[in-house]
Amino acid sequence: MPRYRPHVAARPSWRCRICGAAWPCSPARLALLGEYREDRIALLVYLGTLLCEATADLAADRDNATPQGLAQRFVGWARAR
């Protein structure tokens, strides 16, 4: 039986170690929503912390890592709708 492998970020590229997509990839987002289903604020704090770390790691990649783009990538998708 295949074992589940979590979709986690590879630093400093912030790409998924499993699928290679920009992290958080779709499977990571689903897992995070499930893990934090009872505490959306904690999820946003966690993602905000990772956003700060990613901003520092990706500072040299100005074309693909604008502050607005990173904010949407890390936090924007998780806001309550």
Helices and strands as residue ranges (DSSP letters): E 9-10, E 15-16, H 26-35, H 40-57, H 67-74, G 76-78
